[in-house]
Amino acid sequence: MTQGVIYVATGADYLELARTSAQSLRATNPGLAIDLFTDQLGVVDPGEFDQVHPVPRVHARAKLECLPLSRFSRTLYLDCDTLVVGDLGNVFSLLDRFDLAMAHDVRRASDLIQEGLDVATPYAFPQMNSGVLLYRKSPETDGFFAQWARKFHASGVSRDQIVLKDMLWDSKLRFYVLPPEFNLRRVTVLDAWEPADCEVKIIHSHRFMDHMRVPGAARIKDIESLLKAEREALKAEWVEIDTPNRLRWFSARRTERALK
């Protein structure tokens, strides 16, 4: 039985993100094998990753074709915009019992994260975030990934989670919902959590890509800078909503959704 982590990076910017994430992974989990799938084969230095493989099809969701190509019997796929900040411990042992494991996405009260392709599911079955994906290799998961890629390319949607949501609802695969500390999308929740609530393992933030999306933006590479940026963005979002009572606002959203 082998286990390891894979990244998929297309383009120079994503390769740099993958390098930073892989460095954090090696620092916190020495000895864990790390592979890279990329279209930047000529610029990856020896030793940065244990093995480097070509991406079979270059597109924005190239991971879909790469997932079944992992050489490991147990794989943790990580998006490039991640930092590993804790020992992953025995997370791979989940695959003794389950085929797949991933965490719920954030913004679950939005239509964006409730969206499916063809299947209407309850509010309690939102999209999963596919940026941290633990899976074991088997004919069943290989088939699932192949179907995911086919349906995604045929769908015309831009987000693979939309298709994934439908497939998980209908699938006979056993999948587990990881706790949020394995895919922490909002570091501002650390302001509310108590010391014994959890051990944060993986931070996953689109703000690590701000320098790629916002002209003139500085690259965020550390947790302190990320926390500062998220606190500012969170404050601005609540100002835009313009409500003095956050609890009342959440209650109103629940009532509004129930009446739909």
Buried (B, 14 or more C-beta within 10 A) or exposed (E): EEBBBBBBBBBEBBBBBBBBBBBBBBEBBEEBBBBBBBBBEEEBEEEBBBEBBEBEEEEEBBBBBBBBBBBBBBBBBBBBBBBBBBEBEEBBEBBEEBBBBBBBBBEEBEEBBBBBBEEEBEEEBBBBBBBBBBBBBEEBBBEBBBEBBEBBBEBEBEBBBBBBBBBBBEBEBEBBEBBBBBBBBBBBBBEEEEEEEBEBBBBBBEBBBBBBEEEEEEBBBEBEBBBEBBEEEEEEEEEEEEEEEEEEEEEEEEEEEEEE
